């Protein structure tokens, strides 16, 4: 049975994924690390509400 070709989400290169690959869904460790670096440096982010409160509920006079 032939494994279908996929595109790497980082570099766009076509590759055949190997079942159990530690780099999945990327084509290589390099692409996986580039993507991880994007998350760690906040180039990638999931939109949502800020987790930093606007004011301290116990001391409303103080602002962050």
MARBA-3410 file (N, C-alpha, C, O; in Angstrom, 1 decimal):
64
0.8,-1.2,0.0,0.0,0.0,0.0,0.9,1.2,0.0,1.8,1.3,0.8 ~ 0.6,2.2,-0.9,1.4,3.4,-1.0,0.9,4.5,-0.1,-0.3,4.7,0.0 ~ 1.8,5.1,0.6,1.5,6.3,1.5,1.4,7.5,0.6,2.3,7.8,-0.2 ~ 0.3,8.3,0.8,0.1,9.5,0.0,1.1,10.5,0.3,1.6,10.6,1.5 ~ 1.5,11.4,-0.6,2.4,12.5,-0.4,1.7,13.6,0.3,0.5,13.9,0.0
2.4,14.2,1.2,1.8,15.4,1.9,2.8,16.6,1.8,4.0,16.4,1.4 ~ 2.3,17.8,2.1,3.1,19.0,2.0,3.5,19.3,3.5,2.7,19.3,4.4 ~ 4.8,19.6,3.7,5.3,20.0,5.0,4.7,21.4,5.3,4.7,22.3,4.5 ~ 4.1,21.6,6.5,3.4,22.8,6.8,4.4,24.0,7.0,4.1,25.1,7.0 ~ 5.7,23.6,7.2,6.7,24.7,7.4,7.4,25.1,6.1,7.4,26.3,5.7
7.9,24.1,5.3,8.7,24.5,4.1,7.9,24.3,2.8,8.2,24.8,1.8 ~ 6.8,23.5,2.9,6.0,23.3,1.7,6.4,22.1,0.8,5.8,21.9,-0.2 ~ 7.5,21.5,1.2,8.1,20.4,0.4,7.2,19.2,0.5,6.6,18.9,1.5 ~ 7.0,18.5,-0.7,6.2,17.3,-0.7,7.1,16.1,-0.1,8.2,16.0,-0.5 ~ 6.4,15.3,0.7,7.1,14.2,1.3,6.2,13.1,1.7,4.9,13.3,1.7
6.7,11.9,1.8,5.8,10.7,2.2,6.0,10.5,3.7,7.1,10.1,4.2 ~ 5.0,10.8,4.6,5.2,10.6,6.0,5.4,9.1,6.4,4.8,8.2,5.8 ~ 6.3,8.9,7.3,6.6,7.6,7.8,5.7,7.4,9.1,5.8,8.2,10.0 ~ 5.0,6.3,9.2,4.2,6.1,10.4,5.1,6.1,11.7,6.2,5.4,11.7 ~ 4.7,6.8,12.7,5.5,6.9,13.9,6.6,7.8,13.9,7.5,7.9,14.8
6.7,8.7,12.8,7.8,9.6,12.7,7.8,10.6,13.8,6.7,11.2,14.1 ~ 8.9,10.9,14.5,8.9,11.9,15.6,8.8,13.3,15.1,8.5,14.2,15.9 ~ 8.9,13.5,13.7,8.8,14.9,13.2,7.4,15.2,12.6,7.1,16.3,12.2 ~ 6.5,14.2,12.7,5.2,14.4,12.1,4.5,15.6,12.7,4.5,15.7,13.9 ~ 3.9,16.5,12.0,3.5,16.4,10.6,4.5,17.1,9.7,4.2,17.4,8.5
5.7,17.4,10.2,6.8,18.0,9.4,7.6,17.0,8.6,7.6,15.8,8.9 ~ 8.4,17.5,7.6,9.2,16.6,6.8,10.5,16.3,7.5,11.1,15.2,7.2 ~ 10.9,17.1,8.4,12.2,16.8,9.1,12.3,17.5,10.5,11.4,18.2,10.8 ~ 13.3,17.1,11.2,13.6,17.7,12.5,13.8,19.2,12.4,13.4,20.0,13.2 ~ 14.5,19.7,11.3,14.7,21.1,11.1,13.4,21.9,11.0,13.3,22.9,11.6
12.5,21.4,10.2,11.2,22.1,10.0,10.4,22.1,11.4,9.8,23.1,11.7 ~ 10.5,21.0,12.1,9.8,20.9,13.4,10.4,21.9,14.4,9.7,22.6,15.1 ~ 11.7,22.1,14.4,12.4,23.1,15.3,12.1,24.5,14.9,12.0,25.4,15.7 ~ 12.0,24.8,13.6,11.7,26.1,13.1,10.3,26.5,13.6,10.1,27.6,14.0 ~ 9.4,25.6,13.5,8.0,25.8,13.9,8.0,26.0,15.4,7.3,26.9,15.9
8.6,25.2,16.2,8.7,25.3,17.6,9.3,26.7,18.0,8.7,27.4,18.9 ~ 10.3,27.1,17.3,10.9,28.4,17.6,9.9,29.6,17.4,9.9,30.6,18.1 ~ 9.0,29.4,16.4,8.0,30.4,16.1,7.0,30.5,17.3,6.6,31.6,17.6 ~ 6.7,29.4,17.9,5.8,29.5,19.1,6.5,30.1,20.3,5.9,30.8,21.0 ~ 7.8,29.7,20.4,8.5,30.2,21.6,8.8,31.7,21.5,9.0,32.3,22.6
8.9,32.2,20.3,9.2,33.7,20.2,8.0,34.5,19.9,8.1,35.7,19.6 ~ 6.8,33.8,20.0,5.5,34.5,19.8,5.3,35.0,18.4,4.4,35.8,18.2 ~ 6.0,34.4,17.4,5.6,34.7,16.0,4.3,34.0,15.7,3.5,34.5,14.9 ~ 4.1,32.8,16.3,2.8,32.1,16.2,2.0,32.4,17.4,2.6,32.4,18.5 ~ 0.8,32.5,17.3,-0.1,32.7,18.5,-1.5,32.3,18.2,-2.0,32.5,17.0
-2.2,31.9,19.2,-3.7,31.6,19.0,-4.4,32.8,19.6,-4.2,33.2,20.8 ~ -5.2,33.5,18.8,-5.9,34.7,19.2,-6.9,34.4,20.4,-7.5,33.3,20.4 ~ -7.0,35.3,21.3,-7.9,35.2,22.4,-7.8,36.4,23.3,-7.1,37.3,23.0 ~ -8.5,36.3,24.4,-8.5,37.4,25.4,-7.2,37.4,26.2,-6.6,36.4,26.4 ~ -6.8,38.6,26.6,-5.6,38.8,27.4,-5.8,38.1,28.7,-6.9,38.1,29.3
-4.7,37.4,29.2,-4.8,36.8,30.5,-4.3,37.7,31.6,-4.4,37.4,32.8 ~ -3.8,38.9,31.3,-3.4,39.9,32.2,-4.6,40.8,32.6,-5.2,41.4,31.7 ~ -4.9,40.8,33.9,-6.1,41.6,34.3,-5.8,43.1,34.1,-4.6,43.5,34.2 ~ -6.8,43.9,33.9,-6.7,45.3,33.8,-6.3,46.0,35.1,-5.6,47.0,35.1 ~ -6.8,45.5,36.2,-6.6,46.1,37.5,-6.6,45.0,38.5,-7.2,44.0,38.4
-5.9,45.3,39.7,-5.9,44.4,40.8,-7.3,44.5,41.5,-7.6,45.5,42.0 ~ -8.1,43.4,41.6,-9.4,43.5,42.2,-9.4,43.9,43.6,-10.4,44.4,44.2 ~ -8.3,43.6,44.3,-8.2,44.0,45.8,-7.7,45.4,45.9,-8.0,46.0,47.0 ~ -7.1,46.0,44.9,-6.7,47.4,45.0,-7.0,48.0,43.7,-6.1,48.2,42.9 ~ -8.2,48.5,43.4,-8.6,49.0,42.1,-7.9,50.3,41.8,-7.9,50.7,40.6
-7.3,51.0,42.7,-6.6,52.2,42.4,-5.2,51.9,41.7,-4.7,52.8,41.0 ~ -4.7,50.8,42.0,-3.4,50.4,41.4,-3.6,49.9,40.0,-4.5,49.0,39.8 ~ -2.8,50.3,39.0,-2.9,49.8,37.6,-1.6,49.0,37.3,-0.6,49.3,37.9 ~ -1.7,48.0,36.5,-0.5,47.2,36.1,0.6,48.0,35.4,1.6,47.5,35.1
END
